[in-house]
Amino acid sequence: MAPQELPLIDYDNVPVGSLQHRIRSLDGEQIQQLLDYERVHNNRVQVTEVLENRLQELREGATPSGGTQEAQPVEAEDTPGGSPVEPSGSPEPMHPPRHGIGGLPGKPKADRPRKQ
């Protein structure tokens, strides 16, 4: 089975954390289809657990939620004029104070004079 034939668009690139939410609208047959594909192609333990758990929920009487998987995921778009933030507006780097000396700002090691 090709990834294009799966009930979940871009299935191979769906993060495991969002998979549980993305499969809520699928029925048992579609979940089984994803599970079979996963076992043959990637066999990721976390993914198979999520799919098996959802399949069990459906067998126990849960119903798929509304929604569809037909739309492509929304990608963020670039702003036409670029970012309004200028690098000159960045704050100066701050280094944590050295241990045991109160009130003195810390310095990175590269700025310290070398001992000879």
C-alpha positions as semicolon CSV with decimal commas, in nm:
position;residue;x (nm);y (nm);z (nm)
1;M;0,000;0,000;0,000
2;A;0,135;0,342;-0,094
3;P;0,131;0,630;0,157
4;Q;-0,100;0,822;-0,081
5;E;-0,369;0,556;-0,028
6;L;-0,372;0,593;0,352
7;P;-0,666;0,763;0,526
8;L;-0,435;1,010;0,699
9;I;-0,264;1,267;0,475
10;D;0,114;1,280;0,510
11;Y;0,100;0,994;0,761
12;D;0,474;0,921;0,760
13;N;0,550;1,278;0,872
14;V;0,284;1,314;1,143
15;P;0,455;1,369;1,482
16;V;0,374;1,095;1,732
17;G;0,243;1,355;1,977
18;S;-0,029;1,475;1,739
19;L;-0,117;1,134;1,594
20;Q;-0,361;1,055;1,874
21;H;-0,562;1,366;1,789
22;R;-0,539;1,325;1,412
23;I;-0,686;0,972;1,415
24;R;-0,996;1,064;1,620
25;S;-1,209;1,106;1,308
26;L;-1,109;0,770;1,157
27;D;-1,319;0,455;1,186
28;G;-1,194;0,110;1,288
29;E;-1,121;-0,003;0,933
30;Q;-0,909;0,306;0,865
31;I;-0,720;0,267;1,194
32;Q;-0,652;-0,097;1,107
33;Q;-0,525;0,013;0,766
34;L;-0,279;0,255;0,934
35;L;-0,175;-0,012;1,183
36;D;-0,104;-0,266;0,910
37;Y;0,098;-0,007;0,716
38;E;0,291;0,095;1,029
39;R;0,384;-0,262;1,116
40;V;0,519;-0,328;0,765
41;H;0,700;0,002;0,704
42;N;0,813;0,180;1,021
43;N;0,706;-0,039;1,314
44;R;0,744;0,243;1,569
45;V;0,641;0,116;1,912
46;Q;0,474;0,441;2,025
47;V;0,275;0,470;1,703
48;T;0,153;0,110;1,710
49;E;0,047;0,158;2,074
50;V;-0,155;0,470;1,988
51;L;-0,323;0,297;1,695
52;E;-0,394;-0,022;1,891
53;N;-0,541;0,178;2,181
54;R;-0,769;0,376;1,949
55;L;-0,878;0,057;1,774
56;Q;-0,965;-0,094;2,113
57;E;-1,162;0,220;2,208
58;L;-1,363;0,189;1,886
59;R;-1,431;-0,181;1,953
60;E;-1,556;-0,088;2,300
61;G;-1,811;0,156;2,159
62;A;-1,629;0,484;2,101
63;T;-1,737;0,670;1,789
64;P;-1,517;0,866;1,548
65;S;-1,532;1,240;1,600
66;G;-1,639;1,474;1,325
67;G;-1,390;1,614;1,081
68;T;-1,207;1,507;0,772
69;Q;-0,850;1,421;0,679
70;E;-0,878;1,543;0,320
71;A;-0,721;1,886;0,365
72;Q;-0,346;1,927;0,354
73;P;-0,185;2,056;0,675
74;V;-0,154;2,433;0,689
75;E;0,198;2,564;0,643
76;A;0,315;2,893;0,788
77;E;0,368;3,159;0,525
78;D;0,649;3,413;0,501
79;T;0,560;3,775;0,557
80;P;0,585;3,980;0,236
81;G;0,812;4,245;0,384
82;G;1,028;4,021;0,597
83;S;1,056;4,059;0,972
84;P;0,994;4,404;1,125
85;V;1,243;4,318;1,400
86;E;1,595;4,454;1,353
87;P;1,902;4,283;1,502
88;S;2,001;4,616;1,660
89;G;1,699;4,582;1,890
90;S;1,838;4,269;2,052
91;P;1,945;4,301;2,414
92;E;2,310;4,279;2,510
93;P;2,411;3,930;2,618
94;M;2,403;3,885;2,994
95;H;2,628;3,643;3,173
96;P;2,536;3,507;3,514
97;P;2,741;3,633;3,807
98;R;3,043;3,437;3,921
99;H;2,997;3,222;4,226
100;G;3,094;3,384;4,553
101;I;3,137;3,741;4,422
102;G;2,819;3,943;4,463
103;G;2,745;4,241;4,242
104;L;3,004;4,162;3,975
105;P;2,876;4,056;3,633
106;G;3,020;3,738;3,498
107;K;3,240;3,724;3,190
108;P;3,269;3,446;2,938
109;K;3,600;3,264;2,951
110;A;3,701;3,390;2,608
111;D;3,711;3,750;2,737
112;R;3,933;3,676;3,037
113;P;4,300;3,756;3,015
114;R;4,516;3,447;3,003
115;K;4,731;3,365;3,301
116;Q;5,093;3,298;3,227
